[in-house]
Amino acid sequence: MRTPLLAANWKMHKTVPDAVGFVTAFAPRVAAVTDADIVLAPPFTALAAVADACRNSRVAVAGQNLHWASQGAFTGEIGAGMLVDAGATHVILGHSERRQLFGEDDAVVARKTRAAIDAGLTPIVCVGETLDQREAGETLTVLGRQLEGSLAGVTPAEIAALVVAYEPVWAIGTGRTATPDQAQDAHAHIRRRLAEIGGDEAADRCRLLYGGSVKPANAEAIGGQTDVDGALVGGASLDPGSFAEIVDAARRAAL
Ligand code: PGA
């Protein structure tokens, strides 16, 4: 049985007061939730403040990226140990915005995944096809290639403990969501590929999140799919009421 995981990806949004204000409104709303894991990924500047604000709750905190080196001459970058120091337990890696806008490829994501695991962080490794790739019938090939490359060198036990987010690029921030069937097809394929890479047990335990225009209105239908174990939510996670509704919808879907 996989516990649902709902992760909020705030991207480049919220100052420290905005972020803490979110937690003040959100934490009581989910205080009684014991059947789902909840993670907030604020921008780096608000990480420590959000982690502090979440201290007496079950809400965990994630970085949105890291550098694979632990320290050094890498101006503008943040190491895994620094995320841990700020109170993070998770980190989003290989988001399509990182891949498309900042040139990250699977080899880079693999180095980051290794650094995260070695620092004790749970990676949320993102994969997903573009619209062109989907229309060319390449979705499953692309997902397989991204998984294999991004998880190169990761052991079966590590695969079991990490999180993979399927985020079709054409559904991110567009209001266009994958249908529940499209999400399930992609997730089932991802789980099969994970089984080939790390064995059946690791694949069965690894949590697979769907991401791309998840909202309170569609979270239950998508979350109800066999191989969907939660969601990575961008725009609709910026408002505490909306994200709390998504948490509730995902919990209903898991019943
Ligand atoms: P969205 O973003 O929910 O705004 O589509 C999801 C993501 O990019 O993680």
Boltz pocket constraint, residues with backbone or C-beta under 6 A from the ligand:
constraints:
  - pocket:
      binder: B
      contacts: [[A, 9], [A, 167], [A, 171], [A, 172], [A, 173], [A, 174], [A, 175], [A, 211], [A, 212], [A, 213], [A, 214], [A, 232], [A, 233], [A, 234], [A, 235], [A, 236]]
      max_distance: 6.0
